[in-house]
Amino acid sequence: MENACRRTVRRHRAVGPRRATARLADERGMAVGLKNDLPQVPQLVGDFDFAVNEQCAQYRECSALAPFVRARKAVFHVEYELAPHDFCPTARRLRLSSLRKHTDLGAWRRPC
């Protein structure tokens, strides 16, 4: 129980700095994206302009990004291990902007 409480406290502490980053970017006329922070999407969707996620399909977590889509904000999603036919149908249904990349992050890509 104690470890669960510590994780919750750490998660709540992290919201403040992320909001501060988003506010600073906004004050400077810059867009800012939330990257790979699915547990905090509900608290932070209003503060960020878009989301970036790696491998939500592989871990079956893509539905956690729905608040961004409902808010009409882009979600940029990449998979490294799964073949496009394994994640693109779900990505299309969820309205994610998804593609497959190699882990070396070269120019090669295969969009959905």
URBEL-V354327 format. One record per helix or strand of 3 or more residues. SS is the DSSP state (a for helix, b for strand). FROM is the first residue (numbers start at 1). TO is the last residue. If there is no record, write none. Layout:
BEGIN
<<SS | FROM | TO> <SS | FROM | TO>>
END
This chain:
BEGIN
<<a | 2 | 27> <b | 33 | 35> <a | 38 | 44> <b | 50 | 54> <a | 62 | 70> <b | 74 | 79> <a | 84 | 94> <b | 97 | 101> <b | 109 | 111>>
END
